[in-house]
Amino acid sequence: MWVLLSLFLISMFLIIERFVFYSWHYFRVEDSLKRIQEILTLGGADASRQLPLDKSCHNPLLLAGAQMYEAVFKGRVHFENIAQRQAHRWINRYERGLRLLALIGVISPLIGLLGTVWGMVLAFEKMAALSDKVTPADFAEGISLGLMTTVAGLVVAIPAIAATKIYERKVDKLTDGFNEVSSHLEEWFFNENED
């Protein structure tokens, strides 16, 4: 049970920490693209300084967009490298802790099942020791212990797995957002020059 309690506390910490992180770095792809285009249209050469807006901007697409915009003037290859690096950095930040959360979600029911088997072993040992005088109350304690560990394993696993899936969707959305921002910047700057 102590193992499951530890896993529960770790998973709750990760779920809350990731929730705060994702809330802090909230973005909408359409709004980010609109803001980037608006600044590029009005900003001229100083646009990259205006893209993140100020130090309080936590939108990963705007922050990376500023870096990508600065790279535009050093050529297409440099732009693609910077875009790839920025996307990789942010995706790593968004994925932090998700593997551990998924692992907790997978092993918790197995630990609960181990507790169930252990409880059954205890119940049968008690039955064997009592021999002919066995009553249901004699082995109910072992079965109860076993079932409680199964319940505890599921209580740990269900929120961990659900949160992992929800947070993986946020990573997918960020990846799509980076692809869209970089392709728009590439289209705005490089395709115009090639025609």
Secondary structure, 3 states (H helix, E strand, C coil): CHHHHHHHHHHHHHHHHHHHHHHHCCCCHHHHHHHHHHHHHHHHHHHHHHCCCCCCCCCHHHHHHHHHHHHHCCCHHHHHHHHHHHHHHHHHHHHCCHHHHHHHHHHHHHHHHHHHHHHHHHHHHHHHHHHHHCCHHHHHHHHHHHHHHHHHHHHHHHHHHHHHHHHHHHHHHHHHHHHHHHHHHHHHHHHHHHC
